[in-house]
Amino acid sequence: MGSHGGGEEEVLPLFETKEARGRVAYRILSSTILTGICLIWVYRLTNIPTAEEAGRWAWIGMFMAELWFGLYWIVTQSVRWNVIYRFPFKDRLSKRYGDKLPGVDIFVCTADPTIEPSTMVVNTILSVMSYNYPSEKLSVYLSDDGGSQFTFYALLEASMFSKHWIPFCNKFKVEPRSPEAYFSRNSDTQDMAFEQEWLAIKKLYGDMKYRIETAIEKGCISKDIRDQHKGFKEWSSEVAKNNHQSIVQILIDGRSPSAVDNNGHQLPTLVYLAREKRPQWPHNFKAGSMNALIRVSSKISNGPVILNVDCDMYSSNSDAILESLCFFMDEERGHQISYVQYPQWYNNIAKNDIYSSVGSALNKIELAGLDGCSGAFYGGTGCFHRREGLCGRKYSKDYRAKWDNVTDTIKDVTADKLEEASKVLANCSYETGTQWGKEMGLIYGCPVEDMVTGLAIQCRGWKSVYYNPHKKSFLGLAPATLDQSLVQFKRWSEGLFQIFFSKYCPFIYGHGRIKFGAQVGLCNYLLWAPLSFPTLYYVIVPSLCLLHGIPLFPKVSSLWFLPFAYVYVARNVCSIFEAIICGDTLQAWWNTQRMLMFRRTTSFFFAFIDNILRQLGCHQTAFAITAKVIDDDVLKRYEQEILEFGSSSVMTTIIATLALLNLFSFVGGMKRIVWDMEFNGTGLEGLIPNAVLCWLIVVINSPVYKALFLRSDKGSIPSSVMLKSVTIASLACLVPVY
């Protein structure tokens, strides 16, 4: 296996697993909350108003909403019941295996050169080319589903810049190894030699960036540039985004003695791929791109380990490969592991994370808890795979990995011949009659193909690992507007709910093949969409009932009020505690509560509707790419943590309407309470819970009211949306509640 150390060191594990602290205390607390939830259900069932009393149907609706909330809360406990953390020992790995480490193929996917700028893509490419890992064992592949010659040109520029960048990174151990991210930080060293090299490399990067952006701005690539590489001939004919031949170009051939950096050290292999696209052939979005990459890479480098990252998620930890290999190469348990998933973090998050993009509790607690259920899912980016597991191999107890690449069989084959042979593997017709997209590679037919693929791998007997290192390993770009964030979550929740109603539902597909806890844990995300209905009910009906004097909760003086108060306080205190231990501020927690309400009443609602329409054959699933480019005004407001509306979308209209409905109801309800003190025989006390709930919704919507009435910038809510929202909310307040 390699240059093993002697004695006791040889048997030491390459990673360890530790249980989170405080599990017993949390389980006791959650048991008390469950008791409170059950008492709420009992109260609702035993105190249903008679047919003659006001609010009977509103009461029954409250019971249904609280029943769903309670059941979903039970589901969320599955990812908090057994939280575990992983710790690799990369020093042991290096000492034990020396120069016998496996080859690693790195896949980067991009789809649109306008939405995903080429300079952003090459920064991701350069960051993964610069790993602290033997360059001759690294192969980097860019899949360009946009089929753009500008993306190819940007990659060509990156291949030349890498000759300077990689030696600089290795010499000074720089982090992060994305040039844009690195140079955005000021150099504060007193070392004049380093300062000179820093300035020189920064200038080279700036020149490269300028050339790329100038070519894109002009909309053409000059003849001088086109003559630099034969690959530009692929665009000599008419090449459209969705109608072109397979293009495979090896920009750096890592096998060639001439493929060296400025210090004479070997460079990683670098390959550009644009799989064939034809209008009459389905291309299966990112899953199709990944499967083409798997096949093409098997011909060129065939690394036993595959890392895939999105084009906007650069590597920020140069030791990530070594850390991941600790899991795969552990002598006792490594042969069982098919993939190692890292969390998604972002480098453009303000202090209080106004759009709740980070999900600190999700990354640090929930996903670690899912790992504790043996259900760590594949998240689509920042994931290391065992090639055999990804390609459909079933796990068997006698399986042992072969970490040698098979590139010896092609070491004498020229790059030109490899390119021609690889093009066939990226043709539209190649998968016809095969198991690609079914049992091999990423699975087709679902917008969230990554989670389905991870589930399929686990059901073939493999284990998975979720690893959240202290040093963030991959950093991406979070949405910088409310609309972008809501659209992103709409896409995710639609795809996740689609899985629940497909043959890949964990309770069906995973029955008897993965743990029950993992099946329930996955539903924590698959059931986002139906959460919209109880949330909408809770946001609308209690407020209208306050306006019309109909109590929906027990009186404050009643013992039945205690379960409601306890569950509300305990759940929120627990949520705040989680946020704080995960590094969030109280304001960030409050922003998360607001975004949860916005997502559930818009993104999740439309995801549910679209799924139902899809089941009826009235809707076709589409793949939306989140824009990575924003203008300066939007960026300024984002940095100032001002919510960016500025859209006349239906989602914005719903948010504004619900905010106004609660404002009108609260003002009207409080007016009646203050002036009448008692109406409909209910008294003030019975309406206090209604009023408190309505008041909380009003407070959480304070940025919406500012955007409606006080702001005049382009990020405010348009007057057309305000007019529609005021009209709808006013009409709703006039509707009697039965």
N, C-alpha and C positions, 0 to 999 in steps of 0.2 A: 504493500500500500504506500510505502514511501520511507523516508528516513525517520524511523521511529526513535523516540527517546527511550532510555532504558529504565528498568526498575519500576517504581511505583507510578511515575508520571504517565506511563503507557496506558494504565487502566483508569486514569482520572477522566470523568466525563467532560465533553466539550461544551455542555451547557447544563444549567440547573433550573428548576422550577420552584418558585416559592409562592405560598398562599398569602393573600392580602391580610393585613391585620384587621382586627375588629369585626371579624365575620360573625362571631357569636352574638355580640351586642346588636349588630344590624339585624340578624335573624329574629331576635327578640322584639326589636322595634317594629319590624315589618309584620310580625304576628299580631301585635297590638293594632296596627293600622288595618290589617285584614279583619280583625274583630269589629272595628269601627265601621268598615264598609258593609259587613254583614248586618250590623244593627241598622244602618241606613236603609238597606233593602227591606228589612223587617218592618221598619217604620212606614216605608212607602206602601207596602202591601197591606198593612193593617189599618191604615188611615186614609184610604181612598175616599174622596168625597162622594156623596150619594148623587144620583142623577139630578136631584133638585138643587144641589149646591153648585155655586159658581166654581169654575176651574177644574172640573172633573177630568176632562181630556188633557188639559195642560199638566195636571198631576200625573196622570198615567204616562205622558210623554217624559216627564222628569224621571220617573222610575226607569223607563227604558234607557234614557241617557245615562243615568247613574249605574244601571246594570252593566252597560257597555264599558263605561269608564272603569268600573271595578274589575271587570274581567280582564280588561287590557292592562290594568295595573298589576294584576297577578302575572300576566305574561311578562311584564317588564322585570319582575323579580327573578326570572330564570337567568338573566344576565348579571344579576347582582349577588346571587346566592353563593357562588363559588369562584370569586375573582382570583386569578393567578397571574404571576409575572415571570418572564423568562430572562435569563442572564447567560449570555454566551461567554466563552473564554478564548478569545482570538489568539492570545499568546500561546496557549497550549496547541491550538491548531497549527500555527506556523512552525512551532518546534517539532510537532509530530509528523507533519507532512512535507515540510520543506518546499522543494521545487516540484512536488507531485500534486499540486493543486489542480483542479479540473478547469477546463475552458469554460468561459461564461459568454453567452450571447445576450446582448442587450437590445431590446426592441423599443423604439420610440415611434409613436403614431401621430400623424397630423392629417387634417382633412380639408382645411380651407386656409389658403395663404392670406386672405383678407381678415378673417376673424382671429386666426392664430398667426401673428406676424412671424416672418422668417427669422428675424433677429432673436426672438424669444425661443424659437425651435433650436437654433444653433447653440444658444446658451445651454439648453438642456443637453444637447449632443456633446458639447465640450466638457460639461460637468461629468458625464458618465465615461467619456474617453480618458479622464484624468484620475480614475480610481487608484487607490494605493493597492495595486494588484499587478502582477506581471503583464506587461502590455501585449506580449506575444500570445497570451491566453485570453485576451479580450477581443470581441468582435461586436461592433456597433452597427445596427441596422435602422435606417429611417424609412418608414412606410409613409409615402405621400399619396393620400387618397384624393388630393386635389390635382395630381398630375401636373404640377406647375414647374416650368423651367426656372422660375425665380427661386423656388425652394431648392431645386437642384443646384443652382448657382450659389445660393447661400451655403449649402453643404460643401461645395467645392472650396469656397472661401474658408470655411471652418477647417477643412482638411489641411489647408496650408498654414493657417494660424496655429493649429494644434502643434506644429513643429516647434513653436516658441512657447506656447502655453503650458504644455505638459511638463517640459523640463523646469519651467519656472515654478509650477506647483510642487513638483517633487523636491526641488532644491530648498524652497522656503516653507514647505509643509502648509501651504495656504488653505484656508477654509473660508467660505465655501468655494467650490471649484467651477462655479458659473461665473464667467468674467463680469457680466453685468452686475450681479449681486456683489461680487468681490470688490469691484472698483467703485461701487456706490458708497463704500465705507472709506473714510479717509485713512491714509497711511500715516500712522503716528510714531513710526520707528525713528530712532536717531542714527541708524546705520546708513551711512551715505552710499555704500555699495548697493545695498538693497534698494534704497530710494531711487537710485539711477535706473536699476533694472525695472523697478515698479513703474516708473514714468515711461520707460521705453516700451514695455509690454502694454501699458495702458494706451499709448499712442497707436501701437499696431492694432489693438482692438478697436479703437475709435475709427481708424482708417478703414478697417474691414467693415464695420457697421455702416459707415458713410457710403461705401461702395455698394453695399447691398441695398440700402434704403434709396439711394439715388437711382439704381437700376429699376427698382419697383416703381418709384415715382414717375420715371420716364415711360414706363410700360414696355420697355424693350431692352435687350441685352446686346451690347455692341459686338461687332464682328471680331474685334481684338480679343474680347473675353471668350466668345464662342469658339475661337480657334485654339483656346487653351486646353480644351478637353473634347474628346470624341463624343462624349455623352450628349452634347448639345444637338448632335445630328438626329437624335430621337425626336426632336421637336421640329425637324425640317418639314414634316408633313403636318396636316391639320390635326392638332391634338386638343380635344375638348375635355373638360373635367370628367364627364361621364361617358366619353367615347374615345378610347385610345388603346393602343397595344400595350403589352407588358414592357416595362422598362426596368432593367437591372443594370446598375453601374457600380463597379468596385472602385471607389475613389482612392482608397488606400488598401493595398494588398499586403496584409500582415506577414505573408510568407516570403515576400520579396526582400532580399538583402538591401535594396535601395529605399525601403519604407522605414526610414529612420528619422528621428528628430534632430535638432541642431546639435545635440550632444552625442549623436551617433547611436542612440538607443532605439530599440524597435518600437514602432508605432502600432496601435491597435488597428485591426481591420475595420474599414469604414465602407458601408454599402448603402446605396440609394435604391429604393424599390417603389415603383408605381405599378401596382397590379393592373392587369387588363380590365377595362371597364367598357361595357357595351349596354346600350339602352334596354335591350331585350333580356339581359341577364340580371338576376338579383345579385347585389354585391354584399348584402348582409352587414353593412356598416363596419363598426370597429372589429367585430368578431371575424368577419371575412378578411379584414386586413391582417389581423393577428395570425390567422391560419395560413395565409400566404407567406407571412414572415417565418413561421415555423418550418414550412417546407423549403423555402429558399435558403434559409440559414442551414438546414440539414445538408444541403448540397455544398455549401461554401465553407462552413466552420464546424457545424454540428456540436456545439458546446453542450455538455450534459446538463448544465444549469442555464436557465433563461431568466432574465430580469426584464419586465416590461414597465415602462413609465409613460405617462402622458407627456405631450410636448411642452406643456406649461409647468411641469413639475420637475425642477432640476434637483440633482443630488447635492445634498449639503453635508454629507458625511463620507469622507473618502475611504473609510474602513467598512462601509456597509456590506461589501461582498464578503470580506473575511468573517464578519459577524454572522452573516446568513449561512455561510458554509459550516459554521460550528453546529448548526442544527442538522444539516444534511449528512455530515461526515462523522457524527458521533457514533462510536462503535456499537453501543447498546441499543439506541433508539433511532438513530439517524435514518436507517434504511426504511423506516415506516413513514417518513415525512415526505409529502409531495410538494408542498409549497409553504413559504414563509411570507406572511403579509405584514407590511408596515402600515402605520396610520397615515392619513393625509393631513398635512399641516400647510399653513399658508404664510407667505412672507409679507403680505400687504394688509395685515390685520391691525387696526387701531387698538388702543388700550382696552376699550370697552366693547369691542367686536359688535358693532351696531346691527349687523345682519345675522348675528349668531352663526357664522360660517364655520368656526373652528370646531365646535362640538367637543370641548375638553372632556366632559364627563363621558361622552360617547367613546372617545379615543382611549381615555385612561381607565375607565371603569367598565363600561358596557361591553366593548369588544374584548377586553381582557377576561370578562366574565363569560362571554361566549366561548372563548378559548378554554375556559375551565370546564365547559360542557362538551369539549372536543368538537366544537362547531365553528371554529374561526373561518370566516368566509373569505373568498377571493374578492378583493375590492376593485379590481380593474387597473390599478396602477400601484407602483411601489411594491411589487410582488415578485419574489424569486420562486421559480418553478423548477422541479425536476422534469427534464424534457420527457422522459418516459411516462411519467404520470399525466402530463398535459396531453400527450399523444394517445392516450386511451389505454395504457397498460393497466391491468388489474394487479393489485397488491397480493403477494403470496408470502407466507412465512419464511420460505427458503430464499426469498429475493435478496440479492446483494448487488449494490451498484457497481458499475464499471465506470470509473472516472476518467478514463482515457478518451480523448477525441479520436475520431476516425479520419482525421485529415491526412494521415499518411497515404491513404489511397488516392488522394488528389494533389499531393504536394508537387507533382510534376506537370499538372494540368495548368495551362495558362489562364490568366484572368479572363481573357476574351472568351475562351471556351466555357469557363464556369458561368459567365454571364449568359451565354446563349442557352446552356443547359438549364439554368435556373429560370429563364423566362417561361418555359413550358409549365413550370410548377405554379406560376402566378397567372395562368390563363383562366378565363371565365369557365371554360368547359372542363377543367382538370378535375373538379370535385364531383362531376356527374357520375353516379353509380358507385360512389365511395361512401365511407363512413365519416368523412369530414363534416363537421358541424352537427354530428349526431353522437358518435362515440369517440371521435378523434378531434383534438383541438378544442377551440371554444365553440359552445353550442349556439345554434342559430334559432331565430324565431322569437326572441325576447329582447326588449331594449336594455334590460339589465343582464346581459349575457354573462358577465363575470360571476355574479352570485350563483347562477344556474350551473356554470362550469365548475365552480368550487364545490357545489353540492354533489355534482356527478362524480367528481374525483373522490370525495369522501365516501360516496356510496360504492365505489370500486375497491374500498378497503384501506385507502390511504389515510394518514393523519395529516393535520395541518397545524401550523403554529402562527400565533399572533405575537409580534415582537414590537414593543414600543420603547425604543432606547431613550435614555436621558437626553442624548444629543439627537435632535430631529434629523432624520436621514433624507427626507424628500420634502421640498417646499414648493407649493404651487401658487396660483393666483385665485383668490376668492372673488365672487361677484361684488361689484362696487355700486350696484343700484338695486333697489328693491325689486324691480321688475325682473332683472336677471336672476336674482336669488329665488324668486317665486317660480319662475319658469324652470330653473334647474331642479327644484324640489318637485315640481309637477311631473317632470320627466322621470325622476327617480321613483316617486311614489306610484306612478302609473305602471312602470315596469315591474316594481316589486309586487304590486297587487295582482298584476297579470300572472306572475309566477304562482301565486296562491291558488288561482283558478285553472292552472295548467296541470299537466301530468307530472310536473316537477314540484308540486306542492310537497313540502317536507313530510307531511303526515302520510302521503301516498308513496312518493318516490323514495323517501328515506325510511319508510317503515321496515323495521327489522335490520336496517343497514347502518343507521347512525343512532346515537343515543336520543332518548325521548327529550331530554333537556335541551339538546341542540335543535331538535325540531321546533320546540316551543320558543326557544331563543331567537330563531330566524323569524318567527312570526312577529316579534317585536318590531320588525321593519316592514314585513310583508303586509301588515295590517294598518299601515299609515293612512291609506286612502279612506277606509270606512270611519276613521276617527272624525272625519269632517262633520258627519251628521249629528252626533251627540254634542259636538262643540258648537255647531250652528244653533242647535236647539237651546243650549245653555246661554248663548250670547243674545238670542232674540227673545225667547218666551218669558223668562223671569223679568226682564225689563218691561215688556208690554204688560205683564201682570201687575207690576208695581204701578204703572201708569193707570191701570184700571182698578187698582185696589184689591187684587186677588193674591193672598199669601200662598206661597208654595213651599214654605219651610216651617218647622215647628217654632213656637214662640221661644224667645230667648230664655224665659223663666222655666221652660219645660226641660225635663231630663232628656228628652229625645233630641234636644238641641246639641247636647254634648258630643254624640258621635260625629255630627256634621262639623262642629268646631274642631274636634280632635283630629279628624282625618285631614281637614284642610291645613291646620297648623303643622301637624307632624310631617305631612308630605312636603310642604314647602320648606320647613326647617331642614329636613333631610336633603332636599334639593339644593338649598343654599350651602349646606355643609359640603356636599359633593363638589359644588362649583368652587368653593374656597380652597379645598384641599387639592383641586386640580389646577389652581393658579388663577382662577377668574376673579374679577372684582364683583362687588355687589351690583354695580351698575350693569356689568356684563350679564349677570344672572337675570336682572330685570329686563334687559334687552332680549334675552332668550325667551322669557315668558311672552313678550310682545310678538316675537317672530313665530313662536309656536302657535299663537292664536291666528296670526296672519296666514301661516301656511295651512293650518287645518281648515280655515274658512274659505281659502281660495285654491291653493295648489292641490291639496288633497281632495277637495271637492270635485274639481275638474278632472283629476286623475280617476276618481271613482266613476264619474259620468262617462268619460271616454272609454273606460274599460267595459262598462255595460254596453255602450254603443258598439264596441268592437265585438263583444260576444254576440250581438244581434246582426253583425255584418255591416254595420252602418259607419264604421270608423276604421281607418287604416293607421297603424302605428307609424309614427315618424320619429326621426332622430334629430334632435335640436342641439346645436353646438353653442355653448355659452361663449359670448363674445369676450375676448381678452383685451380689447382696445377701448379706452374711454377718453373723452376729451378733458382738457385741463380744468374747466369749471366743475365738472362732475367729480374729478379727482380731488379738487380742493374741498368740496363739500364733504366728500367721503372721509378725508383726513380730519375734518372738523367734526366728524360724527353727526352729520345732519342727514336725516333720511332723504333719499333721492326718489321722489315719485315721478313727476314730469312725464307721465304717460296717461293716455286716455284708454288704457286697456280695461277689459271687464274686471280683472282682478283688482285694479285700483278703485273702480267704481264700487265693488262689493265692500272693500275695506272702508271707504269713506261712508257708504250707506250704513253699515253696521255701527260705525263710530257715532254718526249723527243720531241714529235710532236710539242708542243708549243715552246720548246726551239729552235728547228730547224727553225720553222716558224718565230719566233721573230728575230733570228740572220739573217736569209735570208732576211726577209722583211726590217729590218733596214739597211742592207747592200745596198739593192737596193734604199732605200730612200736617204741614205747619198751620195751614188755615183751617182745615176741617177737624184735625186731630183724630177724628174717627169717621169712617164712611163704610157703607155696606156692612156695618156691624162687626168689622174685623179688628179695629183698634190699631194703634201705632205699633205695638209690640210685634204683632204678627207679620208686619211688613219690613222690619229691620233687616232680616237676612236678604230679602229681595233688594233693599236699598244698598246694602253693603256690596253685594255682588255687582249691581249696576254701577256703583261708584268706582269699584276696582276696574271695571271695563273702561269707564270714562278716563280714569287716570292713565291706564296703560295705552290709551289712544291719544294722549296729549300731543305727540308729534303730528298726528293726523289733523287735529284741529288747527295747529299752527300752519300746516301746509295748505289747509283750506282757506283760512281767513287772515293770517298774519304775514305769511311769506309772499315775496314778489319775485323771487329768483326763478330760474327755469326748472328747478327741482321741485317746485310746489305743485299742488294738484291743479290741473287745468280747470278753468271756469266752467267748461262744458260738463266735466265730471261732477263738479260741485252742484250745478243746477240739477242734474239727474239724481244725485244722491239726496239732496234736500227734498226733492219731489217724492221720491220713493219712500224715504224715511217718514215724511209727513203723512203720506197715505197709509203707511203701515201703522202709525200711531192712532189713526182713526178707525182701524179695523177692530171690531169687538172681539174679545177673547172669551171663548165658551169653555 
